[in-house]
Each structure stands twice: as structure tokens, then as C-alpha cells.
Amino acid sequence: MNIVQIIANELSIRETQVSKTIELIDSGNTIPFIARYRKEVTGNLSDEVLRNLNDRLTYLRNLENRKEEVKTSIENQGKLTDEIVADLENAMTLAEVEDIYRPYKQKKKTRAIIAKQRGLEPLANNILEQKDSTDIEEVAKEFINEEVPTAEDAIQGAKDIISEIISDDPDFRKKIKSTYYREGIIETTASKPDEKSAYEMYYKFEERISSIPSHRILAINRGEKEEFLKVKLRKPDDKIIEMICKKMIISSGKRATLIQEAAEDSYSRLIEPSVDREIRSDLTEKADKQAIMVFGKNAKQLLLGAPLKGLTVLGFDPAYRTGCKLAVIDETGKVLDTGVVYPTEPQNDIEGAKKELIRLITKDKINMIAIGNGTASRESEMFVSDTIKEVKEKLGIDVYYAIVSEAGASVYSASKLATEEYPDLNVSIRGAISIARRLQDPLAEFVKIDPKAIGIGQYQHDVDQKQLSESLSGVVEDAVNEVGVDVNTATAPLLSYVSGINSGIAKNIVKYRDEQGKFKERKELLKVPKLGKVAFEQCAGFIRIPNGKNPLEITAVHPESYEVAEKLLENIGNKKEDILDKDKLKDIRTKLLAINVAKTATELDIGEITLKDIIAELCKPGRDPREDMPKPILRSDVLKFEDLKEEMVLTGTVRNITDFGAFVDVGVKHDGLVHISEMSDKFVKKPSDIVSIGDIVKVRVIGIDFEKQKVKLSMKDIK
């Protein structure tokens, strides 16, 4: 099996790109490092393609290892043939390898094994060969003994052996699976027809196995698990049995009839239950993969949300009985004030709460209020909206609010990390701090939370949790390294996602910083315990040091390219310090954008792609790529669900994306759904082709369910 060729074909890239990338991976380089600083080697492959390449490389290498294990096992049994070797070589999935291995795998005591132990294998062979004209009952009498009292028992034992032979045939299984996918139908019915549930559309439902989308597979699986649904795979059973018999039966008469009976038994007792499980497992695996991909894409967009810098923010964590928790943080994230107010049921102390909120706004010069979107969110929003109107009218101060997802805030507030950060603060107050900081810097805050807890995607609790964790870890790593990290302010959790830095080294960096003071240059990282030259090479380009010794260290220019960057600046009559001078920077940009890249790359002995990256960094030193992302919608007034009318056009924020559409926050209690069919007049293959998490979109109300508090939205025909 040529792994390089397979991956190149699957990803539609050149074999040299694959082989060189594999060399980099095998040398211990991380995906973010390869994606950013080895573009010349990979041919400018993106981090997404590199992750896919790495995943396929791991799978195919595991496949190769499994093939060798199976080959060795069969060889040790003295049963390895050239045909088996060829079949293993051609197998492209682990399932195919296991089908080949099935006849040689150590089995429990099956009916066939018992029959063989009773000496009935020659009788089974006699039936299968279909050459002996002797009456089979007479032949069977020769096998009668204490364990096989009658000829009928002997024939039944022989049929059990034939059934297992048919079941173990990898060619049959391959053709049967193909028939399932080509003609099979997944059918669901209600376990409790009279009981209402979220799965009512599946109470009487069927769809072709070949075309059912992943989100419906996951919904059906959950409905079955919660015992609302019964699931059945419908397929052409007679056609499958006929296919088996056509290959097995070469004569007529009693032996042919016995083979037919064995084939029917083999299919119903051994093959069908097994293949049903495999098909369901395959469908779930594909659905998991798709859901994880959607979740990962959403997570990256959420993590790369635009930060609101330079603001003092009040985090407002809504609640009823226990009161709404408040936390004021300054523009650096430092906690200035905390408190609890009771504007909601059952206390309804609106006047007292308003007085406290106005006090904090004036005392701490609050610009922005971040309101969590959980329990009592809508009532809290109304209270905040009324209060800031009063602040504007009486004091002339402009304050805005934004609704912030509080998913995972409770997970963070009770975590060991939150306890270390705020040992003297109540758990509930920590949640308010997290809500405020999410508005200030989504990336720095969300990395503190298990990515599975941030509440985006579809069926994240139903998919393979190990694969989900691995995928999300990679997504967070890519996002953190895309933005870069200020080593003098970053927390250990944030640093642990930087290329080449694990959690232990991250803690050592923070400890060194606490003891020795701020880092003044990147190479000082080499003094941190356990951060050696290899780790330094991987992490250095992603570390930022504002106001350090070297101006290049606020950019993504890697230390290995400092000399080139300085020569480039010298060539246009500038020094590296000039990139910090706003007036000189304009001139630098003009000169750099006018240079001949190909000629300059040759002169500086550097790749053109790398040179273009260096130019981009020198043109915008210290630029945060998140600045280009849509800013959160800032509100000063509240929209009630009762205010909604059909055909109303609203502005909203995309909060979640699934395979079937996007959920948009338009300022009412529940996010509205824009179904995939309502996203564009053109065909939409997947919603993520049209929108991203955090996008600000115009939507039209096309349906309102006041009872369920649900709203249907459209992005088509917006006037």
C-alpha cells in the first residue's frame, strides 16, 4: 500500500507535498509550525489540509500495522496463502481487514466449532462439493456416535459448519454491505406512540441508507438511546440469499437444498445481525466525523471572535432565586468590583438593583455590560436596558450591552484553574467574570474551558468523545497560534496551546515570569526549565513580546528569519526600530509592497512564500488577525418575542451552525433557525459555505410559534 499516493489522491495534492510533510511530522514538528513556517517545504498547505493529512497518515499506518498482525497470526496457523496476502494488500479499511481475518480468528464455542469437534467437517465438505451421488442420509449415518445420535443430527451439524463458512467469507460480506448501501433503507417507528418528544418526526420515518444526512443519524441514535424510537434496517433479504446460493450451489437435489437452508440460516442468524451492527456503526462513525468537523469549524470561528479592547466591562450572570451576579473588569481583565442584585423573581428588587448598577457604572466608568444568555437572561436584559436608558437620560453616559453565550461558564467557575485565579471569590461570581472576559477577549477566555462545554455544533455529547477532544484540541491550537500570544500576560492554559509548549512548560513560563519579571526577548525563553532548542524553534514565532528589546518580536516573523527581515528593511533604507514609528511605517509599507518579490527572494536566499509572509508582518506589526472579524452587536434596547411579526427584517448574530442550518440571535429569548433551504436562492451544499459563527446577518421572520417560543428565519428576499 502506497500511503503517500493514497493521501495525495484523497486530498488532491502532489505526492511530493505529502512525502515532505510526512518527513516534517516524523521529525516532531507541530501542525501550526509546519503551516506557518514551512510553507516552502509543503507547497503552502493550510493548517486544515495538514490536519487531514496527519489524521489519514495515522489511520493508514494503523491499517498497515493491523495487516501485519493479521498476516502473522494467519501464518502462525499455517493457513496463509498468496490469495490472502493479496486480499490484505488491497484492503483499504480496518473493517475489510477484520472481514479477511474473521475465519482465522479465535472464536467462542460456536455451533460450527462443536460440530467440527464431533467430527462432522467431512460431512459438511461432502455436501459442499456436491459430487457424491450417494443419498446424503446414508452418508450421514456414518457419522452417528454418542454425541451425534441420529443422521438428522449429523446433517444439522454439517449445516452449522456450512453456515459459518458462508458467514466468514469476506467476499460475501463485502457484496452484502454493498447491497445494504445501494438498496437499504433505515426505518424508524415510535416506541411510545402516544408520548410527545423531540423525536416525533421520526415516529414513522424512512430514508435510504445511501443518502441519509449525518444529523438525522445522530438524532435517530439519540432517540433510540432514550427509548423513544425503534430502528430497523430494511434491505432485499431474498436477493442477498439468492446471491449467496448462486455462488455456492452448482447442482440440484438434496445437497443443494441443504446448502440453501444453510445459506438462509447463515444470513438470518450470523450475517444479518452482524452486518446490521456494522452498517449502523459505519453510519454513526461518518456522522460523528461530520459533526466533529462542524463543531471544530464553529469552535475556531468562536475562538477567533473579535475582541472588544479598551473597555471596562460589567459581567452580568442572570438568575432568579439566588440573584444576578455582577463582576466589573477593567480593560486588562483585572477585577474591580463584584456584587449581587435581585431584579428578578421572586425578590423583584428592581429599585435596589438599579441603584447598585448605576453606582457601579459611574464609579468604575463602565462602557459595556455583558449579559449571560442562560436562565433569567431575558428578564435581566429588560432590566439592564431600562437602567442604561435612565443613565443616558439623567447622566448623559452612553452604556451598551451585548448578550454573551454563557455555555461552560459554570464548568470554568468550579474548575481548579478558576480556584487558582480567584481563590477568594465565590464560584458564582467567577462565572460573571468569565462572561465579561468573553466579550473582551474570547480566545483567552474560551481556552480555559473544555471545548466540548462551549455549546456549539450538533449532538456533541453523542459523538465519539475521544475523537471530539482530539479534534477540538487541534482547533484550539490552530486558533491560538494564528493569533499569537503575549508571553508577559498569557495564562498557563493559553500558553499550553502554543506550538511546542505543553502544560508543564506553560506553568514553568508563568513561574519564571513571576520570579524574574517580564520577558524582554524571545530567546530568554531558553532559560525556562524544560524549554529546550526544539521547543523554542516550534514556539518562538507564535510568542509576542510588546515593548521588548527587538521590535520584530511583536510580529510573527520567526527568529530564524530575523536576519532576512533586517536586510529587507536595510534594502529599502530603514531599520527594524522604524516599524514602531507610525509615520515611518506608512513609508515602509509603500516601499515593501513595491518590491519585486521573486528578485528579492533570490537576493536574500529565501523562499518567495516566506518572503511574502515577512513583508505582510512588517507592513502590519503587532496586528491582531481578529480585528477583521465581525464585532458583537451592541444593544441599548430590548426586543420582546411578542414584538415579532412575520416579514419583519432584523439584524442578528450567528450563534451556531449545523448541517441543517444556522441559529441566529435576533435579540429575543431563543435563537431563530435559518434552515439551509432559506439561506440562499442558489443551492447550498452546507451552511458553513454561507455563514460563520459571529457573523452579523440580516434575516426575515417567516414563522413564529408563540407557544414553543420558536422563530423561523430566512436570509432570502431581504428588502
Secondary structure by P-SEA (a helix, b strand, c coil): ccaaaaaaaaacccaaaaaaaaaaaaacccaaaaacccccccccccaaaaaaaaaaaaaaaaaaaaaaaaaaaaaaaccccaaaaaaaaacccaaaaaaaacccccccccaaaaaaaacaaaaaaaaaaccccccaaaaaaaacccccccaaaaaaaaaaaaaaaaaacaaaaaaaaaaaaabbbbbbbbcccccccccccccccccccccccaaaaaaaaaaaaaccbbbbbbcaaaaaaaaaaaaccccccaaaaaaaaaaaaaaacccaaaaaaaaaaaaaaaaaaaaaaaaaaaaaaaaacccccccbbbbbbbbccccbbbbbbcccccccccccccccccccaaaaaaaaaaaaaaaccccbbbbbcccaaaaaaaaaaaaaaaaaacccbbbbbbbbbccaaaaaaacaaaaaacccccaaaaaaaaaaaaaacccccccccccccccccccccccaaaaaaaaaaaaaaaaaaaaccccccccaaaaaacccccaaaaaaaaaaaaacccccccccccccccccaaaaaaccccccccccccccccccccccaaaaaaaaaaaacccccccccaaaaaaaaaaaaacaaaaaaaaacccaaaaaaaaaaaaccccccccccccccccccccccccccccbbbbbbbccccccbbbbbccccbbbbbccccccccccccccccccccbbbbbbbccccccccbbbbbccccc
